[in-house]
Amino acid sequence: MAQLLNMVILVAIAVSATILTGTEAAEYTVGNSTCWISAPTGGASFYSDWASTITFREGDILEFRFSSGHTVAELNDKASFDSCSVDQNMEVLTSSPAKITLIRTGEFYFACTITGHCSSGQKLSVNVTASSSSPSSPPASGTTPTPPSGEVAPTPQSPPAEPGSTPPPSPGSATSLVATFSLVFTTLVVNSLFF
């Protein structure tokens, strides 16, 4: 009987973990350990090559880590990106880490606005696909409101997290709702089998 209880608990945990994996927005440090630099070792295609290995989804967060003397800006279009016309941008972020939430599907273009940095490879293009699930609750107080369609929402700056760690889900988010449902479901199954 105890073995059956252990099996039920393990199955419930496995199902819960699978569900949670599909609902969590991901946070990516642009360039991984290389971070956001001018003239990266991989050449002008370094950041494009990095991004090509990732499927970005709505709600994911790009974290640009850089030293002083660098910036990050979203460029308006592919033509500005290709020609490094960094004066045609939406907003310039000058403090690191700069976190940007990808709030819509489609192409996003980023570059450093310091003269010569974009042309030496400090630029990034990402394609964002639809999220598998989106939180339906309104933003919590103190969060950045969603800007008009077609813009990127800068994420409020906070101290850097430990590498590999993820912050806990906010109340009402899809992740916390699924976690609560999973816990209730597990409790109901165990109770129905043994009590």
C-alpha positions, 0 to 999 in steps of 0.5 A, spaced: 500 500 500 505 504 501 508 503 494 502 505 491 502 511 495 509 513 493 507 511 486 501 516 485 505 521 489 511 521 484 506 521 478 503 527 480 509 530 481 512 528 474 505 531 471 505 537 475 513 539 473 511 537 466 505 542 466 509 548 469 515 547 464 510 549 459 507 555 462 514 559 465 516 565 461 524 564 460 529 569 461 535 569 457 542 573 458 544 575 451 550 572 448 550 568 455 557 569 458 560 573 453 554 578 455 553 584 450 559 587 447 562 590 441 566 586 436 564 579 440 569 573 438 564 570 433 564 576 429 558 580 426 554 574 426 555 572 433 548 575 436 544 572 430 548 565 431 546 565 439 539 567 437 538 562 432 538 556 437 533 559 441 525 559 440 523 566 443 516 566 446 511 572 448 513 574 455 520 571 455 525 576 457 532 578 454 537 581 459 542 585 456 549 585 461 554 590 459 559 595 462 559 602 461 560 605 454 555 600 451 547 601 451 541 597 448 536 600 444 530 597 440 530 599 432 524 600 429 525 596 423 530 591 419 532 596 414 535 600 420 538 594 423 541 592 417 544 599 416 545 600 423 541 606 423 541 607 431 538 614 431 531 610 429 530 607 435 524 607 440 528 607 447 535 607 449 537 603 455 544 605 459 544 601 465 546 594 466 542 589 466 537 592 462 531 587 461 526 587 456 520 583 456 518 581 449 510 583 449 508 581 442 510 576 436 514 578 430 521 580 429 525 585 434 531 588 432 536 591 438 543 594 437 548 598 441 547 606 440 555 607 441 558 609 434 561 603 431 559 598 436 553 596 431 557 595 425 562 591 429 557 586 431 553 589 437 546 588 434 541 582 435 535 580 431 530 575 434 523 572 432 518 571 437 512 566 437 506 566 440 506 563 448 503 557 449 499 560 455 499 567 457 497 570 464 490 573 464 490 577 470 492 584 470 499 587 472 500 587 479 501 594 482 508 597 481 509 593 475 511 596 468 504 597 464 504 594 457 506 599 452 502 600 446 502 595 441 509 594 437 513 596 443 517 593 448 516 593 455 522 595 459 522 590 465 523 594 472 531 593 474 532 589 480 539 586 483 542 580 478 539 574 480 544 568 482 546 564 475 541 559 473 535 561 478 528 563 477 524 568 481 518 565 484 511 566 480 507 572 481 500 571 484 495 570 479 500 568 474 499 562 470 505 558 473 502 559 480 495 557 478 498 551 475 502 550 481 496 551 486 491 546 481 497 541 481 497 541 489 490 540 489 489 535 484 495 531 488 491 532 494 485 529 492 488 523 488 491 521 495 485 522 499 480 518 494 485 512 494 487 512 501 481 515 505 
